[in-house]
Amino acid sequence: MGRRTRRRGAYGENAPGEGGFGSYEGMPPGPSAAPERPEKRRNLPLIIGGAAVAGILLIGGGVGLSSMLKGDSKPKPKPTQAASQQPQATPSPTQPVLTPVKLQSRTTDPAPLTLKEVFGKATFKAGSHKYVRTAATGKKGCTGVVGGVSLAKALKKGRCTQSLRATYALSNGSLIGTVGVFNLQTEAAAKKAVKAAAAKDAFLVALPGKGVTKNNGKGEALGTSQARGHYVIMTWVQRPDGKKISSKYHAAVQVFGTQLVKGSNLALALHYRETEGKPLQK
C-alpha cells in the first residue's frame, strides 16, 4: 500500500505550503472555480446546508400559500346587524400543521439508508464536467471505514449502525474521490463525531474502484466532514497519481468534493427524509 495521508478538516484548512500542500505545479486537477484563495473549513457544509434550507423554505412557503388560497375560496357569511354592531372573532377550523421531519435521531428517521437511495446516480454532470461512479459499498456498523482513534470511538459511542461509501472520478481522469455517510443514533452524536474528525489522524477510508480509481486511497488527499441531522458525511479527494495538490487548485478540489455529495444523490436523499419523513424512492 502506498502512503496514505489525510489532510484534516476541509479543503484549504492549512495555509498554502503547510501540511504538504502546494508542491505540485501541473495543470489544474479538476473543475475551475473563481476564487483563487482556498475556502475556509466550513464553506462546503454551508453550501450544502444552504441549498437544503432553501428547499425547506420553498416547500414551507408553498404549503402556507396553498392553505391561504384554500381558505379564501370559501364563501364568507354575511354579517348580521348584531355582528356589525359588536364584531366577534369567529374560530377557524383547525388545520394540520405541516412541518419538516427533522433528522434529529433514528426515532424520527428509522428506515436504514440504501445504496440506491443515496448513491443512485452512476453518472452525473456538473457544468461541463462528467462524474462517473466506479465503486459503491455499504455495510452494517462503522468499523474499518475511518481512520483516527477519536473518530472511531465517536462513531462507536454514537451507535453507528451503517456506513455507505461511493467512489467517483472525473471522466477526464484528473480527480478521484470517495464520499461516505454514517448513520448515528442522534444529531448530538453526529456533531461529536464531526469534532473528532478534525483530529490530525482522522480521515475517511477511501474506496478503490475500477480504472483510474484503482489506487484511490494512496497518496495525498483533502477531505471534509459535516453533520446532517444524525448522519455524518465525509469526503476524500485526491489526484489519481497521489501527488500533492497545489494550494491554488484547492478551490477546484472543493468543487469536486461538493459535487460528490450533491450529484451522487446523497444531499437530495437526506433532504427528502428531512422534509417528507420517509426514504426517497426512485
C-alpha positions in Angstrom: 0.0 0.0 0.0 1.2 3.5 -0.7 1.5 6.3 1.8 -1.9 7.4 2.9 -2.2 11.0 4.2 -5.5 12.5 5.1 -5.4 16.3 5.4 -7.7 17.0 8.4 -10.7 19.2 8.1 -11.9 20.8 4.9 -10.3 21.9 1.7 -7.8 24.6 2.3 -7.8 24.5 6.0 -4.0 24.5 6.1 -2.3 27.6 4.8 -0.5 27.3 1.4 2.7 25.4 1.8 1.7 23.8 5.1 0.8 20.2 5.7 2.4 19.0 2.5 0.2 21.1 0.1 1.5 23.2 -2.7 4.5 21.4 -4.1 3.0 20.2 -7.4 2.6 22.7 -10.2 0.8 20.8 -13.0 -2.3 21.6 -14.9 -5.5 22.3 -12.8 -6.6 19.0 -11.5 -10.3 19.5 -11.9 -13.2 21.9 -12.4 -12.2 25.5 -12.4 -13.6 27.9 -9.7 -13.5 31.6 -9.5 -11.8 32.1 -6.1 -8.1 31.8 -6.2 -7.7 31.6 -2.4 -8.6 28.3 -0.7 -12.0 28.4 1.0 -12.3 28.0 4.8 -13.2 24.8 6.6 -17.0 25.4 6.9 -17.7 26.5 3.3 -18.6 23.1 2.0 -21.1 22.3 4.7 -22.6 25.8 4.3 -23.0 25.3 0.5 -24.9 22.1 1.0 -26.8 23.2 4.1 -27.7 26.4 2.3 -29.2 24.6 -0.6 -31.2 22.3 1.8 -32.5 25.2 3.8 -33.6 27.0 0.6 -35.6 23.9 -0.3 -37.2 23.7 3.1 -38.2 27.4 2.9 -39.7 26.9 -0.6 -41.7 23.8 0.5 -42.9 25.5 3.7 -43.9 28.6 1.7 -45.9 26.6 -0.8 -47.8 24.8 2.0 -48.7 28.1 3.6 -49.8 29.7 0.3 -51.9 26.7 -0.5 -53.7 26.9 2.8 -54.4 30.6 2.4 -55.9 30.1 -1.1 -58.0 27.2 0.2 -59.3 29.4 2.9 -60.1 32.3 0.6 -62.1 30.1 -1.7 -64.9 29.5 0.9 -67.8 32.0 0.8 -67.8 34.4 3.6 -71.1 34.6 5.6 -72.9 37.9 5.5 -72.6 39.8 8.8 -75.8 40.2 10.8 -76.8 43.5 12.3 -75.7 42.4 15.8 -72.4 41.2 14.5 -71.8 44.5 12.7 -72.5 46.4 15.9 -70.3 44.2 18.0 -67.9 42.2 15.8 -66.5 39.0 17.3 -63.8 36.7 16.1 -65.0 33.5 14.5 -62.8 30.5 15.3 -61.4 28.9 12.2 -61.3 25.1 11.7 -58.1 23.6 13.0 -55.7 22.9 10.1 -52.9 20.3 10.4 -49.5 22.0 10.6 -47.1 20.5 8.1 -43.6 20.8 9.4 -40.5 19.1 8.1 -39.5 16.0 9.9 -36.0 16.8 11.1 -33.2 14.3 11.1 -32.7 14.6 14.8 -32.5 10.9 15.5 -33.3 7.4 14.3 -36.6 7.7 16.3 -38.0 10.1 13.7 -35.9 8.6 10.8 -35.8 4.9 11.5 -35.6 3.5 7.9 -32.0 2.4 7.0 -30.2 4.0 4.1 -29.7 2.1 0.9 -27.0 2.5 -1.8 -29.6 3.1 -4.4 -31.2 5.9 -2.4 -28.0 7.8 -1.6 -25.6 6.9 -4.4 -28.1 6.0 -7.1 -26.5 8.1 -9.9 -23.9 6.1 -11.7 -23.0 9.2 -13.7 -23.9 12.9 -13.5 -22.8 16.2 -15.0 -22.0 19.5 -13.2 -21.2 22.2 -15.6 -19.0 20.9 -18.4 -17.6 18.1 -16.2 -18.9 14.5 -16.1 -18.6 12.4 -12.9 -18.5 8.6 -13.1 -19.1 6.2 -10.2 -16.6 3.4 -10.1 -17.4 1.7 -6.8 -20.0 1.6 -4.1 -20.4 -0.4 -0.9 -22.4 -0.4 2.3 -22.2 -2.4 5.5 -23.7 -2.6 8.9 -21.6 -0.8 11.5 -18.8 1.6 11.0 -15.6 -0.3 11.8 -12.8 -0.2 9.3 -14.1 2.7 7.3 -12.5 5.6 9.1 -9.0 6.4 10.4 -8.3 8.0 13.7 -8.7 6.7 17.2 -11.0 9.5 18.4 -13.2 9.4 15.3 -13.6 5.6 15.5 -14.6 5.9 19.2 -17.1 8.7 18.5 -18.8 6.6 15.8 -19.0 3.6 18.2 -20.2 5.7 21.1 -22.8 7.3 18.8 -24.1 3.8 18.0 -23.4 4.0 14.3 -25.3 1.2 12.5 -24.5 1.9 8.9 -21.6 3.1 6.7 -22.1 3.6 3.0 -19.4 4.8 0.5 -19.1 5.6 -3.2 -16.2 6.5 -5.3 -16.4 8.8 -8.3 -13.9 10.1 -10.9 -14.0 12.9 -13.4 -14.3 11.5 -16.9 -11.1 13.2 -17.9 -9.3 11.3 -15.1 -7.9 14.4 -13.3 -9.6 13.9 -9.9 -10.9 11.0 -7.9 -12.6 10.7 -4.6 -14.9 8.9 -2.1 -17.9 10.2 -0.3 -19.2 8.4 2.8 -22.2 8.7 5.1 -22.6 7.2 8.6 -25.9 6.6 10.4 -25.6 7.5 14.1 -28.4 7.5 16.7 -28.7 11.2 17.3 -27.8 14.6 15.9 -25.8 15.3 19.0 -23.7 12.2 18.4 -23.1 13.2 14.8 -21.8 16.6 15.9 -19.4 15.0 18.3 -18.2 12.7 15.6 -17.5 15.7 13.3 -15.5 17.3 16.1 -13.5 14.1 16.4 -13.0 14.1 12.6 -10.9 17.3 13.0 -8.1 15.4 14.6 -4.9 15.1 12.6 -5.1 11.3 12.3 -8.8 11.2 11.3 -9.9 10.5 7.8 -12.5 8.7 5.6 -11.0 5.4 4.3 -11.1 5.8 0.5 -12.8 3.1 -1.5 -10.7 1.9 -4.5 -12.7 1.3 -7.7 -12.3 0.5 -11.4 -10.0 2.1 -13.8 -8.4 5.4 -12.8 -9.6 4.9 -9.2 -7.8 1.7 -8.6 -5.2 3.5 -6.4 -7.8 5.6 -4.6 -6.5 6.0 -1.0 -2.8 6.1 -1.9 -1.0 9.4 -1.6 -2.1 12.9 -0.6 -5.7 13.9 -0.2 -8.1 16.6 1.1 -11.3 15.9 2.9 -14.3 17.3 4.7 -16.6 16.2 7.5 -20.0 17.5 8.4 -23.1 16.6 10.3 -26.5 16.4 8.6 -29.0 15.5 11.3 -28.0 12.2 12.8 -25.8 11.5 9.8 -22.1 12.2 9.3 -20.9 12.9 5.8 -17.2 12.7 4.9 -15.2 13.0 1.7 -11.7 12.1 0.5 -10.4 13.7 -2.7 -7.1 13.2 -4.5 -5.2 13.1 -7.8 -5.1 9.6 -9.3 -1.3 9.6 -9.1 -1.4 10.6 -5.4 0.7 13.7 -5.9 0.3 16.8 -3.7 -2.2 19.3 -4.9 -1.1 22.9 -5.2 -2.9 25.3 -3.0 -4.1 27.4 -6.0 -6.2 24.3 -7.0 -7.9 23.8 -3.7 -11.0 25.7 -4.9 -11.3 23.3 -7.8 -10.9 20.4 -5.5 -13.6 21.8 -3.2 -16.0 22.0 -6.2 -15.3 18.3 -6.8 -16.0 17.4 -3.2 -19.2 19.4 -3.2 -20.5 17.6 -6.3 -19.7 14.2 -4.8 -22.3 15.0 -2.1 -24.8 16.7 -4.4 -24.5 14.8 -7.6 -24.4 11.3 -6.1 -28.0 11.9 -4.8 -26.9 11.9 -1.1 -27.9 15.5 -0.5 -31.3 15.1 -2.1 -31.9 11.8 -0.3 -31.3 13.3 3.2 -33.2 16.4 2.3 -36.2 14.3 1.3 -36.1 12.4 4.5 -36.0 15.7 6.4 -39.0 17.2 4.7 -41.1 14.1 3.9 -40.2 11.8 6.8 -39.5 8.8 4.7 -36.9 7.5 2.3 -36.6 8.8 -1.2 -37.9 6.1 -3.7 -36.5 6.4 -7.2 
